[in-house]
Amino acid sequence: MRMVRKKGRVSNRLVAYMHVDKFVYSSPYYRQIRKMQRIGASFAASTVNDWEEICYRKLKRLLKLFKKIINQQDYLQVDEVPIDFVNDVGKGKCSSGYFWVVNAPSQKLVLFEFNPSRASTVPKELLIDFKGKLQCDGFSSYKSAFKDNKDVKLLTCLAHIRRGFIKAKKNNMVLARYFLNETRIIYDIEAYCTYKGLNDLERAAIRKKHIKPIFDQVNEWLLQNRSGPTPDSPAGKAFTFGLNHWSLMYHYWTG
């Protein structure tokens, strides 16, 4: 008995299913093909490779459109996350690279861009058409990338400033505890705004009335106590980082 194979067109759902099975659940295509054969569906590995190539071209166009939408936002958050990847197959060693993660909170969109480099050329190219406020951790690559771009206003993050004082608790509990306790109140106020479902204008009014005075007080405290800890100590480094990034962080909360 001879089996006759009829040609057909693959559905988007099958390709999507196989992609999820491979890239989310780590099931290679050859294993998926064998699984399909058990339920009566038989196709060659070369056919699946053709599907993959077509899908790649379509996803590449979709990614280009997605980047365009990201660049059209007026406020973005960005960070780079280190990741090991296989660069030279067969040598048994991984290389270090980065996932550049761009978050658009208002649209609930997140873009992941892989690049082996951490240089300023990466965010400069990734956000080439962006105009607005860009919040980051104060890493030098962001400052270098947008130093001559008047359309991009850099903002830094309170969490990164607090991180230094968390590390400084063992070195100088008194100074660290004061900063952490005062700035903790800000997160409580923000949580209250979220709980109440306040819109952007209502939240801005709350920040101006209740958060700005806290920042002004803490900033004055930083200036008065900066000479206390030695510069190379954890507390000294926390003060230096905090003061160097304070104005960029301050503008995020106060407009």
N, C-alpha and C positions, 0 to 999 in steps of 0.2 A: 504494500500500500504506500503510495507516494503522497507526502504532505505538500500542499500548495500554499505558499505564503502570499498573502495579498498585501499590497502596499497601502499605507494609510498615513494620516497626519496625527502627530502627537498632540494631546491636549495640554493646555497650560497647567491644569491641575496635576497631571502626572509629572511634568517636569518640576513643578514646585514641590511636590511630594518627595521626589528623588533628591532634590537639592537639600531639603530639610533633613532627610534621612542621612545624607552624607555629611553636611557641614555642621549640623546640630547634634546628631546622634552617632556620628563617626562610622557610618556604615558605607564602605566603599561600593562603587558601582557594580563590580563583578559579583559581590554578595547580593546586592539587590536584584541583579539579573537572575541569579539562581533562585531567589525567592519568588520572583515573578513566574518563572518556569513551572513552579509547583502548582500555580493556580491557572496554568494554561496559556500564559502570555510569554511569547518567545521572541526576542530580538537580539541582534548582534551587538557586541561591545562597540564596534565602529559606528553603529547607529546612535547609540547613546552619546558617543563622542561628538557626533554631528549636532545632536540636540544641545549639548553643552556649549559648543561654539556659537550656535545661533542665540542661545540664551545669554551668553556672555556679551554679545554685541548689543542685544536689546537692553540688558541691565546697565551697560556702559552709557547708553543714551539716557536711561532713566536717572543714573547717578549724576550726569551732567545737568539735568533739569533740577534734581534735588539740590545740588550745590548752588544753582542759580536762586532757588527759593531761599536757601540759607543766607546767601549774600544780600537778599532784599530786606532782611530784618533790621530793626534799628537797635536791638540789644541782643548780644550773644555772650555766652560763657565758653571759655576754651581752656583745655589742659592737655598735656602730653603724657601718655602712660607708657612706661617701658615694657617691652615684650621681647622674648627670645623667639627667633624664627630660623628655619632651616635655609641657609643660603647656599652652601655647597653640599649637595646631596652626596652621600656616601662617605664623607669625611668624619661623620659622627660628632660634629661640633655645631653648636648653634651660634648665630650672630645676634647682636643686640639691635633692636629697632624701637619704633614708637608708634603707638596709636594716637593720632591727634584727634581729640574728641571735641566737637563743637556742638553746644546745646543751645537751642532756641526755645526758652521757657514758655513764651507766650503762645507759640505754635505747637509746643510739645513735640519738637523734632530734634533728633540727635544724629549727627553725621560722624562716622568713623573713617578716618583717612590714615592708611598705613604709610610710613616712610622710614627708611633706616636712619635718616638724619634728624637731628634736633636743632638744626640751624635756623636762622631767621627767615631764610628763603622759603621755608615750608609754610608758615602761617601767612606770609606775604602773598604767596601764590594762591593758597587755599581761600583766602578772604580778599581776593584782589579787587572785587567790586563792592565790598562792604563799606557802609557809611553809618556810623552810630557809635554806641557805647560797647566796648569790648572788655569783659571782666576776665582777669587771669590771675596767676599767682605772683606776678611781678618778675617772672623769669626774663633774663636779659634778651632772649630771642624776640620776645614780643615788643620790647622797647625799641630794639634795633629795627624790627620790621616796619613799625609804624611811626618812627620818630619824625619823618618828613611828611607824614600823611595827616593833614589837618581835618580830614573827614572822619578819622577814627579817634575816639577818646578812650584812652586806657583807664580801666578801673581795677583795683586790686581787691583782695578778699580778706575779710575779718578773720575767717577761720585759719588762714595761713599765718596771720600775725599772732593769733592765740596759740598756735602750735608751738611757737618759740617759748612762750611763757609756761606752757604745759611741761616742756622739757626742762625748764628752769626751776621747777618746784623743789627738786632735791637740792639745788644749789642755793636758792634764796626763796624760801616758802612765803615769807611776808610780802615781798614785792610781787611775786607770781600770783599769790592768792588774791591780792587786791585787784590786779588787772583782770584775772579770770572771773572773779565774782561780779565786778562792775559790768563787764561786757556780756556776761551770762544773762543779765536782765534784758539786754537787747533781743536775744533769741526768744525770751519769754513774751516780749511785746509782739514780736513778729508772729509767734505761734498764736497769740490772741487774735491778731488781724486775720490770720488764715482761718481760725475757728469761726470767726464772725462773718467770713466771706466778704470782706471789704474789697472794694474795687481799687484801682491804682490811685485815684485821686484821694480817696478816703485813707488809704494806707500812707500816702505821702504826707497828709496832714498829721497823722499820728506820729510819723517819724520826726517831723519838724517840731512838734510839741513835746514829745517825750524822749526821743532817741538823740536828737541833736544836742540837748543839754548834757547828756551822759558822755557823749563823745568829746564835747568841749572840756568837760571836767577831767576826763581821762587823758586827753592830750596835754592839758596843763600839768597834770601829775607826771606824765612821761618826761616833759621838759625839765621839771624840777628835780626829778630823781635819776636822770640819765647818768650823772657822774658818780652815783653810788657804787654800782657793781663794776668790777674790772672788765675792760672791753672784751677780753678773750673768754670770759666765763659764760655759761649758758644764759644767765640773766643779762649780762652785758650784750650778748649777741641778740637776745630778744628785744632789748631796748633799741639797738641800732637798726634792726630790721623793721621794727614797728614804726619808728620815726621816719625812716627812709620811704616807707610805703603808706604812711598815714594819710597824706593829702589825697592820694589816688583812691584809697578806700573810703575816705570821708565823703567824697563827692557821690559815691554810689548810694549812701544812705540819706544824704541831705539834698540830693538833686544837683 
